[in-house]
Amino acid sequence: MTIRVLDPSSEMVAALGEAAPRLEAFDGKTVGFISNGKEGTIGFFSHLGQMLKEDYGVSDVILRVKSNYSAPADAAIVNEISRWDAVISGVGD
């Protein structure tokens, strides 16, 4: 009997990006949350968003939920990110 072993590594090399510059303050900023769609993220992000508004002066909090928790964010969400000052992405069960 022959056992076939597959190589799980990618043949493509991903381009390296640079980290976004840190915000000096949250006053008047828009913060976007990207949820993986699992139930645990909704309450957490709601609470965190309220804290950011009350304690750090965030002006707007936006929550977007991915259509599939195991897939990348939809193109519409990715395009919207450029209008946010900060992004927090999270998973939850």
Backbone as XML, in Angstrom:
<?xml version="1.0"?>
<chain id="A" units="angstrom">
  <residue number="1" name="MET">
    <atom name="N" x="0.837" y="-1.174" z="0.000"/>
    <atom name="CA" x="0.000" y="0.000" z="0.000"/>
    <atom name="C" x="0.887" y="1.243" z="0.000"/>
  </residue>
  <residue number="2" name="THR">
    <atom name="N" x="0.559" y="2.186" z="-0.856"/>
    <atom name="CA" x="1.322" y="3.420" z="-0.978"/>
    <atom name="C" x="0.591" y="4.547" z="-0.254"/>
  </residue>
  <residue number="3" name="ILE">
    <atom name="N" x="1.353" y="5.314" z="0.513"/>
    <atom name="CA" x="0.796" y="6.490" z="1.184"/>
    <atom name="C" x="1.316" y="7.722" z="0.466"/>
  </residue>
  <residue number="4" name="ARG">
    <atom name="N" x="0.409" y="8.564" z="0.065"/>
    <atom name="CA" x="0.783" y="9.797" z="-0.628"/>
    <atom name="C" x="0.742" y="10.954" z="0.378"/>
  </residue>
  <residue number="5" name="VAL">
    <atom name="N" x="1.851" y="11.654" z="0.515"/>
    <atom name="CA" x="1.940" y="12.776" z="1.443"/>
    <atom name="C" x="1.914" y="14.071" z="0.636"/>
  </residue>
  <residue number="6" name="LEU">
    <atom name="N" x="0.997" y="14.954" z="0.984"/>
    <atom name="CA" x="0.870" y="16.225" z="0.282"/>
    <atom name="C" x="1.600" y="17.321" z="1.049"/>
  </residue>
  <residue number="7" name="ASP">
    <atom name="N" x="2.183" y="18.251" z="0.311"/>
    <atom name="CA" x="2.862" y="19.401" z="0.904"/>
    <atom name="C" x="1.827" y="20.515" z="1.083"/>
  </residue>
  <residue number="8" name="PRO">
    <atom name="N" x="1.496" y="20.895" z="2.322"/>
    <atom name="CA" x="0.452" y="21.898" z="2.549"/>
    <atom name="C" x="0.913" y="23.341" z="2.365"/>
  </residue>
  <residue number="9" name="SER">
    <atom name="N" x="2.192" y="23.534" z="2.102"/>
    <atom name="CA" x="2.677" y="24.911" z="1.974"/>
    <atom name="C" x="2.274" y="25.508" z="0.631"/>
  </residue>
  <residue number="10" name="SER">
    <atom name="N" x="2.148" y="26.809" z="0.627"/>
    <atom name="CA" x="1.737" y="27.527" z="-0.574"/>
    <atom name="C" x="2.903" y="27.661" z="-1.540"/>
  </residue>
  <residue number="11" name="GLU">
    <atom name="N" x="2.602" y="27.617" z="-2.809"/>
    <atom name="CA" x="3.636" y="27.822" z="-3.814"/>
    <atom name="C" x="3.863" y="29.302" z="-4.070"/>
  </residue>
  <residue number="12" name="MET">
    <atom name="N" x="2.905" y="30.128" z="-3.660"/>
    <atom name="CA" x="3.028" y="31.569" z="-3.862"/>
    <atom name="C" x="3.593" y="32.211" z="-2.602"/>
  </residue>
  <residue number="13" name="VAL">
    <atom name="N" x="4.423" y="33.208" z="-2.787"/>
    <atom name="CA" x="4.964" y="33.955" z="-1.664"/>
    <atom name="C" x="4.162" y="35.249" z="-1.540"/>
  </residue>
  <residue number="14" name="ALA">
    <atom name="N" x="3.580" y="35.461" z="-0.381"/>
    <atom name="CA" x="2.771" y="36.663" z="-0.162"/>
    <atom name="C" x="3.673" y="37.885" z="-0.033"/>
  </residue>
  <residue number="15" name="ALA">
    <atom name="N" x="3.227" y="38.979" z="-0.618"/>
    <atom name="CA" x="3.977" y="40.229" z="-0.507"/>
    <atom name="C" x="3.885" y="40.741" z="0.926"/>
  </residue>
  <residue number="16" name="LEU">
    <atom name="N" x="4.996" y="41.231" z="1.428"/>
    <atom name="CA" x="5.009" y="41.777" z="2.775"/>
    <atom name="C" x="4.494" y="43.206" z="2.758"/>
  </residue>
  <residue number="17" name="GLY">
    <atom name="N" x="3.654" y="43.523" z="3.680"/>
    <atom name="CA" x="3.129" y="44.880" z="3.795"/>
    <atom name="C" x="3.756" y="45.575" z="4.989"/>
  </residue>
  <residue number="18" name="GLU">
    <atom name="N" x="3.379" y="46.800" z="5.183"/>
    <atom name="CA" x="3.866" y="47.559" z="6.324"/>
    <atom name="C" x="2.713" y="47.813" z="7.282"/>
  </residue>
  <residue number="19" name="ALA">
    <atom name="N" x="3.031" y="47.867" z="8.547"/>
    <atom name="CA" x="2.010" y="48.170" z="9.541"/>
    <atom name="C" x="1.563" y="49.620" z="9.384"/>
  </residue>
  <residue number="20" name="ALA">
    <atom name="N" x="0.300" y="49.854" z="9.612"/>
    <atom name="CA" x="-0.231" y="51.221" z="9.558"/>
    <atom name="C" x="0.342" y="52.016" z="10.723"/>
  </residue>
  <residue number="21" name="PRO">
    <atom name="N" x="0.512" y="53.312" z="10.534"/>
    <atom name="CA" x="1.007" y="54.125" z="11.654"/>
    <atom name="C" x="-0.005" y="54.138" z="12.799"/>
  </residue>
  <residue number="22" name="ARG">
    <atom name="N" x="0.497" y="54.196" z="14.013"/>
    <atom name="CA" x="-0.379" y="54.228" z="15.183"/>
    <atom name="C" x="-1.101" y="55.563" z="15.271"/>
  </residue>
  <residue number="23" name="LEU">
    <atom name="N" x="-2.316" y="55.514" z="15.784"/>
    <atom name="CA" x="-3.058" y="56.744" z="16.046"/>
    <atom name="C" x="-2.508" y="57.380" z="17.322"/>
  </residue>
  <residue number="24" name="GLU">
    <atom name="N" x="-2.367" y="58.685" z="17.316"/>
    <atom name="CA" x="-1.922" y="59.392" z="18.517"/>
    <atom name="C" x="-3.047" y="59.463" z="19.554"/>
  </residue>
  <residue number="25" name="ALA">
    <atom name="N" x="-4.281" y="59.552" z="19.069"/>
    <atom name="CA" x="-5.452" y="59.629" z="19.950"/>
    <atom name="C" x="-6.671" y="59.122" z="19.182"/>
  </residue>
  <residue number="26" name="PHE">
    <atom name="N" x="-7.722" y="58.798" z="19.920"/>
    <atom name="CA" x="-8.964" y="58.319" z="19.309"/>
    <atom name="C" x="-10.013" y="59.416" z="19.164"/>
  </residue>
  <residue number="27" name="ASP">
    <atom name="N" x="-9.743" y="60.603" z="19.697"/>
    <atom name="CA" x="-10.723" y="61.694" z="19.642"/>
    <atom name="C" x="-11.201" y="61.947" z="18.225"/>
  </residue>
  <residue number="28" name="GLY">
    <atom name="N" x="-12.524" y="61.860" z="18.023"/>
    <atom name="CA" x="-13.121" y="62.167" z="16.729"/>
    <atom name="C" x="-12.877" y="61.139" z="15.641"/>
  </residue>
  <residue number="29" name="LYS">
    <atom name="N" x="-12.323" y="60.002" z="15.976"/>
    <atom name="CA" x="-11.984" y="58.980" z="14.980"/>
    <atom name="C" x="-13.132" y="58.004" z="14.770"/>
  </residue>
  <residue number="30" name="THR">
    <atom name="N" x="-13.073" y="57.320" z="13.640"/>
    <atom name="CA" x="-14.005" y="56.244" z="13.317"/>
    <atom name="C" x="-13.275" y="54.922" z="13.477"/>
  </residue>
  <residue number="31" name="VAL">
    <atom name="N" x="-13.852" y="54.030" z="14.262"/>
    <atom name="CA" x="-13.267" y="52.710" z="14.486"/>
    <atom name="C" x="-14.216" y="51.668" z="13.911"/>
  </residue>
  <residue number="32" name="GLY">
    <atom name="N" x="-13.686" y="50.800" z="13.075"/>
    <atom name="CA" x="-14.475" y="49.727" z="12.496"/>
    <atom name="C" x="-14.127" y="48.393" z="13.117"/>
  </residue>
  <residue number="33" name="PHE">
    <atom name="N" x="-15.146" y="47.596" z="13.374"/>
    <atom name="CA" x="-14.967" y="46.235" z="13.869"/>
    <atom name="C" x="-15.365" y="45.270" z="12.764"/>
  </residue>
  <residue number="34" name="ILE">
    <atom name="N" x="-14.562" y="44.237" z="12.572"/>
    <atom name="CA" x="-14.917" y="43.172" z="11.639"/>
    <atom name="C" x="-15.081" y="41.894" z="12.451"/>
  </residue>
  <residue number="35" name="SER">
    <atom name="N" x="-16.298" y="41.402" z="12.499"/>
    <atom name="CA" x="-16.614" y="40.187" z="13.231"/>
    <atom name="C" x="-16.530" y="38.989" z="12.291"/>
  </residue>
  <residue number="36" name="ASN">
    <atom name="N" x="-16.097" y="37.862" z="12.834"/>
    <atom name="CA" x="-16.077" y="36.652" z="12.019"/>
    <atom name="C" x="-17.476" y="36.057" z="11.870"/>
  </residue>
  <residue number="37" name="GLY">
    <atom name="N" x="-18.444" y="36.645" z="12.540"/>
    <atom name="CA" x="-19.820" y="36.186" z="12.407"/>
    <atom name="C" x="-20.282" y="35.253" z="13.498"/>
  </residue>
  <residue number="38" name="LYS">
    <atom name="N" x="-19.384" y="34.862" z="14.373"/>
    <atom name="CA" x="-19.800" y="33.993" z="15.466"/>
    <atom name="C" x="-20.434" y="34.829" z="16.572"/>
  </residue>
  <residue number="39" name="GLU">
    <atom name="N" x="-21.338" y="34.205" z="17.286"/>
    <atom name="CA" x="-22.183" y="34.900" z="18.253"/>
    <atom name="C" x="-21.408" y="35.672" z="19.323"/>
  </residue>
  <residue number="40" name="GLY">
    <atom name="N" x="-20.278" y="35.157" z="19.756"/>
    <atom name="CA" x="-19.526" y="35.778" z="20.844"/>
    <atom name="C" x="-18.973" y="37.156" z="20.551"/>
  </residue>
  <residue number="41" name="THR">
    <atom name="N" x="-18.837" y="37.513" z="19.292"/>
    <atom name="CA" x="-18.233" y="38.808" z="18.969"/>
    <atom name="C" x="-19.204" y="39.973" z="19.092"/>
  </residue>
  <residue number="42" name="ILE">
    <atom name="N" x="-20.473" y="39.755" z="18.892"/>
    <atom name="CA" x="-21.431" y="40.856" z="18.819"/>
    <atom name="C" x="-21.507" y="41.622" z="20.144"/>
  </residue>
  <residue number="43" name="GLY">
    <atom name="N" x="-21.731" y="40.935" z="21.240"/>
    <atom name="CA" x="-21.788" y="41.591" z="22.543"/>
    <atom name="C" x="-20.470" y="42.231" z="22.922"/>
  </residue>
  <residue number="44" name="PHE">
    <atom name="N" x="-19.373" y="41.535" z="22.646"/>
    <atom name="CA" x="-18.048" y="42.064" z="22.968"/>
    <atom name="C" x="-17.778" y="43.352" z="22.206"/>
  </residue>
  <residue number="45" name="PHE">
    <atom name="N" x="-18.001" y="43.340" z="20.894"/>
    <atom name="CA" x="-17.747" y="44.539" z="20.095"/>
    <atom name="C" x="-18.694" y="45.676" z="20.472"/>
  </residue>
  <residue number="46" name="SER">
    <atom name="N" x="-19.930" y="45.371" z="20.810"/>
    <atom name="CA" x="-20.869" y="46.413" z="21.240"/>
    <atom name="C" x="-20.365" y="47.095" z="22.505"/>
  </residue>
  <residue number="47" name="HIS">
    <atom name="N" x="-19.930" y="46.304" z="23.462"/>
    <atom name="CA" x="-19.415" y="46.850" z="24.719"/>
    <atom name="C" x="-18.127" y="47.638" z="24.480"/>
  </residue>
  <residue number="48" name="LEU">
    <atom name="N" x="-17.219" y="47.080" z="23.708"/>
    <atom name="CA" x="-15.958" y="47.767" z="23.422"/>
    <atom name="C" x="-16.207" y="49.075" z="22.677"/>
  </residue>
  <residue number="49" name="GLY">
    <atom name="N" x="-17.126" y="49.066" z="21.731"/>
    <atom name="CA" x="-17.457" y="50.281" z="20.996"/>
    <atom name="C" x="-17.990" y="51.368" z="21.910"/>
  </residue>
  <residue number="50" name="GLN">
    <atom name="N" x="-18.857" y="50.994" z="22.846"/>
    <atom name="CA" x="-19.393" y="51.965" z="23.808"/>
    <atom name="C" x="-18.278" y="52.536" z="24.674"/>
  </residue>
  <residue number="51" name="MET">
    <atom name="N" x="-17.354" y="51.690" z="25.121"/>
    <atom name="CA" x="-16.219" y="52.152" z="25.923"/>
    <atom name="C" x="-15.340" y="53.120" z="25.136"/>
  </residue>
  <residue number="52" name="LEU">
    <atom name="N" x="-15.093" y="52.808" z="23.874"/>
    <atom name="CA" x="-14.256" y="53.685" z="23.051"/>
    <atom name="C" x="-14.899" y="55.061" z="22.887"/>
  </residue>
  <residue number="53" name="LYS">
    <atom name="N" x="-16.211" y="55.094" z="22.752"/>
    <atom name="CA" x="-16.916" y="56.375" z="22.631"/>
    <atom name="C" x="-16.872" y="57.153" z="23.948"/>
  </residue>
  <residue number="54" name="GLU">
    <atom name="N" x="-17.209" y="56.487" z="25.041"/>
    <atom name="CA" x="-17.307" y="57.164" z="26.335"/>
    <atom name="C" x="-15.950" y="57.544" z="26.918"/>
  </residue>
  <residue number="55" name="ASP">
    <atom name="N" x="-14.974" y="56.656" z="26.810"/>
    <atom name="CA" x="-13.694" y="56.867" z="27.489"/>
    <atom name="C" x="-12.600" y="57.467" z="26.614"/>
  </residue>
  <residue number="56" name="TYR">
    <atom name="N" x="-12.716" y="57.326" z="25.291"/>
    <atom name="CA" x="-11.627" y="57.765" z="24.418"/>
    <atom name="C" x="-12.057" y="58.748" z="23.336"/>
  </residue>
  <residue number="57" name="GLY">
    <atom name="N" x="-13.319" y="59.144" z="23.327"/>
    <atom name="CA" x="-13.769" y="60.167" z="22.395"/>
    <atom name="C" x="-13.957" y="59.729" z="20.960"/>
  </residue>
  <residue number="58" name="VAL">
    <atom name="N" x="-14.064" y="58.425" z="20.728"/>
    <atom name="CA" x="-14.324" y="57.932" z="19.373"/>
    <atom name="C" x="-15.670" y="58.482" z="18.915"/>
  </residue>
  <residue number="59" name="SER">
    <atom name="N" x="-15.718" y="58.997" z="17.694"/>
    <atom name="CA" x="-16.962" y="59.607" z="17.216"/>
    <atom name="C" x="-17.918" y="58.602" z="16.585"/>
  </residue>
  <residue number="60" name="ASP">
    <atom name="N" x="-17.383" y="57.568" z="15.957"/>
    <atom name="CA" x="-18.250" y="56.622" z="15.262"/>
    <atom name="C" x="-17.666" y="55.222" z="15.355"/>
  </residue>
  <residue number="61" name="VAL">
    <atom name="N" x="-18.531" y="54.257" z="15.601"/>
    <atom name="CA" x="-18.143" y="52.847" z="15.647"/>
    <atom name="C" x="-18.974" y="52.115" z="14.608"/>
  </residue>
  <residue number="62" name="ILE">
    <atom name="N" x="-18.313" y="51.356" z="13.762"/>
    <atom name="CA" x="-18.982" y="50.615" z="12.695"/>
    <atom name="C" x="-18.705" y="49.129" z="12.897"/>
  </residue>
  <residue number="63" name="LEU">
    <atom name="N" x="-19.741" y="48.316" z="12.833"/>
    <atom name="CA" x="-19.592" y="46.865" z="12.952"/>
    <atom name="C" x="-19.986" y="46.215" z="11.641"/>
  </residue>
  <residue number="64" name="ARG">
    <atom name="N" x="-19.094" y="45.434" z="11.099"/>
    <atom name="CA" x="-19.379" y="44.645" z="9.904"/>
    <atom name="C" x="-19.147" y="43.179" z="10.244"/>
  </residue>
  <residue number="65" name="VAL">
    <atom name="N" x="-19.982" y="42.321" z="9.697"/>
    <atom name="CA" x="-19.907" y="40.890" z="9.969"/>
    <atom name="C" x="-19.607" y="40.156" z="8.674"/>
  </residue>
  <residue number="66" name="LYS">
    <atom name="N" x="-18.578" y="39.330" z="8.711"/>
    <atom name="CA" x="-18.232" y="38.537" z="7.532"/>
    <atom name="C" x="-19.345" y="37.544" z="7.221"/>
  </residue>
  <residue number="67" name="SER">
    <atom name="N" x="-19.509" y="37.216" z="5.961"/>
    <atom name="CA" x="-20.563" y="36.286" z="5.560"/>
    <atom name="C" x="-20.221" y="34.839" z="5.900"/>
  </residue>
  <residue number="68" name="ASN">
    <atom name="N" x="-18.944" y="34.563" z="6.082"/>
    <atom name="CA" x="-18.495" y="33.210" z="6.389"/>
    <atom name="C" x="-17.296" y="33.323" z="7.317"/>
  </residue>
  <residue number="69" name="TYR">
    <atom name="N" x="-17.386" y="32.753" z="8.507"/>
    <atom name="CA" x="-16.326" y="32.945" z="9.492"/>
    <atom name="C" x="-14.975" y="32.366" z="9.086"/>
  </residue>
  <residue number="70" name="SER">
    <atom name="N" x="-14.942" y="31.420" z="8.167"/>
    <atom name="CA" x="-13.670" y="30.810" z="7.785"/>
    <atom name="C" x="-13.074" y="31.402" z="6.510"/>
  </residue>
  <residue number="71" name="ALA">
    <atom name="N" x="-13.737" y="32.381" z="5.931"/>
    <atom name="CA" x="-13.265" y="32.986" z="4.678"/>
    <atom name="C" x="-12.814" y="34.426" z="4.929"/>
  </residue>
  <residue number="72" name="PRO">
    <atom name="N" x="-12.052" y="34.983" z="4.010"/>
    <atom name="CA" x="-11.673" y="36.397" z="4.136"/>
    <atom name="C" x="-12.910" y="37.297" z="4.090"/>
  </residue>
  <residue number="73" name="ALA">
    <atom name="N" x="-12.740" y="38.520" z="4.526"/>
    <atom name="CA" x="-13.837" y="39.494" z="4.475"/>
    <atom name="C" x="-14.236" y="39.747" z="3.027"/>
  </residue>
  <residue number="74" name="ASP">
    <atom name="N" x="-15.524" y="39.993" z="2.820"/>
    <atom name="CA" x="-16.034" y="40.299" z="1.483"/>
    <atom name="C" x="-15.393" y="41.575" z="0.949"/>
  </residue>
  <residue number="75" name="ALA">
    <atom name="N" x="-15.358" y="41.701" z="-0.361"/>
    <atom name="CA" x="-14.751" y="42.867" z="-1.011"/>
    <atom name="C" x="-15.383" y="44.173" z="-0.541"/>
  </residue>
  <residue number="76" name="ALA">
    <atom name="N" x="-16.679" y="44.182" z="-0.307"/>
    <atom name="CA" x="-17.359" y="45.403" z="0.146"/>
    <atom name="C" x="-16.813" y="45.867" z="1.495"/>
  </residue>
  <residue number="77" name="ILE">
    <atom name="N" x="-16.556" y="44.927" z="2.396"/>
    <atom name="CA" x="-15.988" y="45.278" z="3.704"/>
    <atom name="C" x="-14.563" y="45.780" z="3.529"/>
  </residue>
  <residue number="78" name="VAL">
    <atom name="N" x="-13.778" y="45.084" z="2.741"/>
    <atom name="CA" x="-12.384" y="45.486" z="2.516"/>
    <atom name="C" x="-12.319" y="46.888" z="1.923"/>
  </residue>
  <residue number="79" name="ASN">
    <atom name="N" x="-13.188" y="47.199" z="0.989"/>
    <atom name="CA" x="-13.210" y="48.535" z="0.385"/>
    <atom name="C" x="-13.604" y="49.606" z="1.396"/>
  </residue>
  <residue number="80" name="GLU">
    <atom name="N" x="-14.484" y="49.265" z="2.310"/>
    <atom name="CA" x="-14.951" y="50.230" z="3.308"/>
    <atom name="C" x="-13.873" y="50.572" z="4.339"/>
  </residue>
  <residue number="81" name="ILE">
    <atom name="N" x="-12.963" y="49.657" z="4.587"/>
    <atom name="CA" x="-11.921" y="49.844" z="5.594"/>
    <atom name="C" x="-11.129" y="51.130" z="5.371"/>
  </residue>
  <residue number="82" name="SER">
    <atom name="N" x="-10.916" y="51.515" z="4.134"/>
    <atom name="CA" x="-10.102" y="52.705" z="3.846"/>
    <atom name="C" x="-10.722" y="53.986" z="4.412"/>
  </residue>
  <residue number="83" name="ARG">
    <atom name="N" x="-11.997" y="53.964" z="4.752"/>
    <atom name="CA" x="-12.665" y="55.140" z="5.316"/>
    <atom name="C" x="-12.639" y="55.150" z="6.848"/>
  </residue>
  <residue number="84" name="TRP">
    <atom name="N" x="-12.099" y="54.123" z="7.454"/>
    <atom name="CA" x="-12.017" y="54.039" z="8.910"/>
    <atom name="C" x="-10.634" y="54.476" z="9.368"/>
  </residue>
  <residue number="85" name="ASP">
    <atom name="N" x="-10.545" y="55.016" z="10.566"/>
    <atom name="CA" x="-9.257" y="55.421" z="11.124"/>
    <atom name="C" x="-8.546" y="54.255" z="11.802"/>
  </residue>
  <residue number="86" name="ALA">
    <atom name="N" x="-9.304" y="53.293" z="12.290"/>
    <atom name="CA" x="-8.738" y="52.117" z="12.950"/>
    <atom name="C" x="-9.661" y="50.931" z="12.698"/>
  </residue>
  <residue number="87" name="VAL">
    <atom name="N" x="-9.079" y="49.740" z="12.685"/>
    <atom name="CA" x="-9.840" y="48.509" z="12.457"/>
    <atom name="C" x="-9.482" y="47.504" z="13.542"/>
  </residue>
  <residue number="88" name="ILE">
    <atom name="N" x="-10.505" y="46.880" z="14.097"/>
    <atom name="CA" x="-10.311" y="45.793" z="15.045"/>
    <atom name="C" x="-11.050" y="44.593" z="14.485"/>
  </residue>
  <residue number="89" name="SER">
    <atom name="N" x="-10.316" y="43.516" z="14.278"/>
    <atom name="CA" x="-10.903" y="42.298" z="13.743"/>
    <atom name="C" x="-10.871" y="41.246" z="14.836"/>
  </residue>
  <residue number="90" name="GLY">
    <atom name="N" x="-11.951" y="40.486" z="14.968"/>
    <atom name="CA" x="-11.972" y="39.520" z="16.047"/>
    <atom name="C" x="-12.753" y="38.272" z="15.733"/>
  </residue>
  <residue number="91" name="VAL">
    <atom name="N" x="-12.471" y="37.258" z="16.540"/>
    <atom name="CA" x="-13.163" y="35.990" z="16.428"/>
    <atom name="C" x="-13.828" y="35.693" z="17.764"/>
  </residue>
  <residue number="92" name="GLY">
    <atom name="N" x="-14.850" y="34.896" z="17.749"/>
    <atom name="CA" x="-15.517" y="34.543" z="18.996"/>
    <atom name="C" x="-16.380" y="33.313" z="18.822"/>
  </residue>
  <residue number="93" name="ASP">
    <atom name="N" x="-16.532" y="32.595" z="19.883"/>
    <atom name="CA" x="-17.382" y="31.404" z="19.869"/>
    <atom name="C" x="-18.399" y="31.472" z="20.972"/>
  </residue>
</chain>
